Amino acid sequence: MSRLVLHIDRLVLHGIDPKDAEALVSALQEELQRQLGTNGEADALAALRGIVGRSRIKAPPLRITRSAPPETLGRALAGPILRGVKS
């Protein structure tokens, strides 16, 4: 199995409390790893193929309640980010 490295230089989220950032990012990272690893290496590479050379990926909007914990938001962001990669 090959090693896949995805580097997100900057993630812009409006309305997030800075004290929640670490938990949110940790949950996002775990969920991206899970989703990319679920269907095997070939599917992960196909999902990311479109981002080579792109400086920006715009993910589709995500609606979530304000009271949601940062871990929930981090997990919820993974899907829209991957859909943004594929578009």
C-alpha positions as CSV (number, residue, x, y, z in Angstrom):
1,M,0.0,0.0,0.0
2,S,1.3,3.5,-0.9
3,R,1.3,6.4,1.5
4,L,-1.0,9.2,0.6
5,V,-0.2,12.7,2.0
6,L,-2.9,15.4,1.8
7,H,-1.8,18.8,3.0
8,I,-4.4,21.5,3.8
9,D,-2.5,24.7,4.1
10,R,-5.4,26.9,5.2
11,L,-9.0,26.1,6.2
12,V,-11.3,29.1,6.4
13,L,-14.3,28.7,8.6
14,H,-16.4,31.7,9.6
15,G,-18.1,31.7,13.0
16,I,-15.9,29.1,14.7
17,D,-14.7,29.8,18.2
18,P,-10.8,29.7,18.1
19,K,-10.8,27.5,21.2
20,D,-12.6,24.8,19.3
21,A,-10.1,24.8,16.3
22,E,-7.9,22.0,17.6
23,A,-10.7,19.5,18.2
24,L,-12.4,20.4,14.9
25,V,-9.2,19.9,12.9
26,S,-8.5,16.6,14.6
27,A,-12.0,15.3,13.9
28,L,-11.7,16.5,10.3
29,Q,-8.3,14.7,9.8
30,E,-9.7,11.5,11.2
31,E,-12.8,11.6,9.0
32,L,-10.8,12.4,5.9
33,Q,-8.5,9.4,6.6
34,R,-11.5,7.2,7.2
35,Q,-13.4,8.3,4.0
36,L,-10.3,8.1,1.8
37,G,-9.3,4.7,3.3
38,T,-12.8,3.1,3.1
39,N,-12.8,2.1,-0.5
40,G,-9.1,1.4,-1.0
41,E,-6.0,3.0,-2.4
42,A,-7.3,3.3,-6.0
43,D,-10.4,5.1,-5.0
44,A,-8.5,7.5,-2.7
45,L,-6.1,8.4,-5.5
46,A,-9.0,8.9,-8.0
47,A,-10.7,11.2,-5.5
48,L,-7.6,13.3,-5.1
49,R,-6.4,13.3,-8.7
50,G,-8.2,16.5,-9.6
51,I,-6.4,18.7,-7.0
52,V,-2.9,18.5,-8.4
53,G,-1.9,22.0,-9.3
54,R,-5.0,23.6,-7.8
55,S,-4.4,26.4,-5.4
56,R,-8.0,26.4,-4.0
57,I,-10.8,24.0,-3.5
58,K,-14.2,25.4,-2.7
59,A,-16.3,23.0,-0.8
60,P,-20.1,23.0,-1.2
61,P,-22.0,24.8,1.7
62,L,-22.5,23.0,4.9
63,R,-25.3,23.7,7.3
64,I,-24.9,22.7,10.9
65,T,-26.4,23.9,14.2
66,R,-24.5,26.4,16.3
67,S,-24.6,24.1,19.3
68,A,-22.9,21.2,17.5
69,P,-19.6,20.3,19.1
70,P,-16.4,20.9,17.1
71,E,-15.8,17.2,16.6
72,T,-19.2,16.9,14.9
73,L,-18.4,19.8,12.6
74,G,-15.0,18.4,11.8
75,R,-16.5,15.1,10.8
76,A,-19.2,16.8,8.8
77,L,-16.7,18.9,6.8
78,A,-14.9,15.9,5.3
79,G,-17.7,15.1,2.9
80,P,-18.1,18.6,1.4
81,I,-14.3,18.9,1.1
82,L,-14.0,15.7,-0.8
83,R,-16.9,16.7,-3.0
84,G,-15.1,19.9,-3.7
85,V,-12.1,18.0,-4.7
86,K,-14.1,15.9,-7.2
87,S,-15.8,18.9,-8.8
